Amino acid sequence: MPLSDLFKRSPKNESNKTNAGKAVNPSPDLDLISPEMQKKRYDAAMEFLKAFQERMPLVNGKPHAGTVLAVAARLAGTNLYRAMNYKKEVAPGTVVLSKEVDEVWPQLANLFALHC
């Protein structure tokens, strides 16, 4: 199973309405926060980290900082692109714009700043 499958949300129900016909906020997908899913995510992350460390090129016995950052950026961009569920064929190097990403960009930037 690809690592990205562990982070996908289940399909949304088509009817999110009450008897009165008013829209209701859907409840959080409890499967995503279950202990079993968290364990699967952790195991997948550890498996990826092991493979990553085995293949990371070393300079004088240490990973090259630019390469580590480039890999992290590529992984983040790929996961963001997959999360958008973009249906069109896109040539490599094409800029893909998304209103969803624009709306959550401040939160993503704050999260990045928190971990730096």
Secondary structure, DSSP 8 states (H G I E B T S, - for coil): --GGGGG------S--B-TTS-B------GGGGSHHHHHHHHHHHHHHHHHHHHH--EETTEE-HHHHHHHHHHHHHHHHHHHTT--S---TT-----HHHHHHHHHHHHHHHHH-
